[in-house]
Amino acid sequence: MPKFFKFIRILAPKILWVLTLALAVQYYLVFPGLFADLPSDFETDHPKVTVGSVSETEDSPKYLYYNAENENSDLVVFFHGNYETVDQNFNAIAQLTGMNNDVLLVEYPGYGDASGWSLPDIILENTEKVIDRVRKPEQELVIWGRSLGGAFAMELAMREPPKALILESTFLHPLNALGGKFVSTVLS
């Protein structure tokens, strides 16, 4: 038995370093979308679609808004996943809502042609600004998040309870997925 514990004492720090490095790579390279600067050139002449900017600066994140022109419509707010842009998701989301609801997608800073860092507070602040701009009186929210966007969808839902919350393939943080007992055992 003592040999086993000696083996664990030697191996545990190495495993911890590998785990820490993997989490750092995941956090700093994968989730922020630093390399997801896909072209953001969505253009449309559809009369019900607005392409706008969150602020007046040239490199401001843009938003795409579909106005269903239906007085009973909900506002569907969609948060996309990592390595995606609003351009790639807009048509599919508008079609999935049956074109009966208003649809809003706000780009994250650092994605598409927008500069900046994709910090959760900034993403939610930008989204709330645009919701205030386009939301009709008495209109209910339907919040939808896919993958990374599921975290933003949950946060917005906590700030303002929606009519519905849709989480599609929402990621879990590795430490939460493994569970506290596993992590505390490894760290101890």
N, C-alpha and C positions, 0 to 999 in steps of 0.2 A: 504493500500500500504506500509506503513512503516514496518509492520510486515514481509512482503515479503523480503524487503531489509535487514532486520535484519537476517532473515533466510539465505539469500544468503551470508551475511558477515560471518556468523558462518560456513556455509557449504563449501564455496569456498576454504579456506585454506586446509581443509581436502581432498577435491577433488584434489587439486593441489599436495598434498603430495602423494596421491595414484597414480596419473598420473606420477609423478616424479619417484616413486618406480617402477612402471610398465615399464617405459622407461629404467631405469637402469638395471632391470632384462633382458629386451629384448636386450639391447646393450651389456652387459657384459656376459650374459650366453647363449643367443640364437645365435646371429650372428657370434661371433668369432669361433664357432665350438670347444670350449674347450673340450667338451665331445664327440667329433666325431672322436676319435682316433681308427677308424675301422682298421682292419688288411689291410695292403697294400702289398699284395704278388702276384701281377699280374705277371704272367710269360707266355711267348709265344715263340714258335719256328717258328712263321710265319716269312718268310724272309723279308717281307715288313714292319715289326713293330720293332721299336727301343724303348727300355726301357732305359732311361738315367737319369742322375742326373744334376740338375741345376749347382751345384758346386761339388768340389772334396770331400767334407766332407761326412762322413758315414750317417749322419742324414739329409742330404740335401733333399729338395723336389725333387721328380722325375718327369719325363715327359714321356708321351707315344706319339710316333710319327708314323703315318702310311704314308709311301711313296707310292703313287699310281703309280709312275713311268710313269706318263703321262705328256708330255711336255706342255700341255694346261691346266694343273690342277691349281686350286686355293689352297691356304692354308687356311683351316678352323680351326680357333682357338676357342676352346670351353672352357668356364668358367662354372664350375658346381655350384650347389646350396649348401646350408648349409646341414650338416649331410650327405654329399656325398663325394666320392673320385673319382679320375680319373679312378680307376679300374672299378667302377660300371657303368661308362658312356661310356667307350671307344668303346666297340663293337657296341652299339646302334648308336653312332654318326657316326662311320665309315660306318655302313650299311645305315644310312639315307643319307649319301653323295653319295651313289651309288658306293662306292669304286673307284670313278673316281677322287677324289680330295685328296690332302694330308690333314691329320687331325692331330692336335696337342692339347694335353691336358696337362697343367702344374699344378701339385699339389700345394695347398696352404700350407705355413708353418703352422704347428700345426695340419695338417690333415694327415690321413694315418700314415705312419711311420716317417714322417718329424717332426722335433722339431721346436720350434719358435712360434712367434705370427703372426696371419694373418692380418697384416697391409696392407692396400690397396697399398701403395707405394712399399712395398716389393713384393707383388703379381705381380704388373705390371712390376717392374724391372726384376723379375725372368722370366716372360713371354717374355718380350722384348729380354732378353739374349738368350733364346732358339729360338725365332723367327729368330734372327740374325744368329744362328747356323744352322738352318734347311731350311730356306727359299731359294728357287731357284731364280736366276736372273729373274727380270720382273714378278715375281709371285704376284698376287693380293691377298689381305686378305679378307676372309669372317669371320666376328667376330660374335660369337654366345654366348649368356649368358642366363642361366636359374636361376631364383630366385635371390639369393644373387649374383650370377655370372653376372647378368645383369648390376650391378653397375660397375664391372670391365670391362665388354664389352663396356659399354658407355664411360668409361674413356679412354680405348685404342683407341676407334673410334675417340675420340676428338684429341688424339695425332697423329694418322695416319688414315686419312679417308679411310675406307674400300670399297671394291666393294659392299658389302652388310653387313647389321647389323641385326641380328636376336635376339630379346629379347623375351624370353619365360617365362611367369609367373613371370615377374620381380617385385620384391617387391617395395613398396613405404615406405619411412620413415613416421611413424605415423603423425608427425607434418606437413609434406608436404601434406599428404593425407587429413588431416583435413582442411588445408587451413589457411592462415595467419590471416584472419578475425576472425576465431573461436579462435585461440590461443591468439591473442591480446585481444579479448573480455574476455577470461578466466583470462589472466594475469592481465588485468586492473581491 
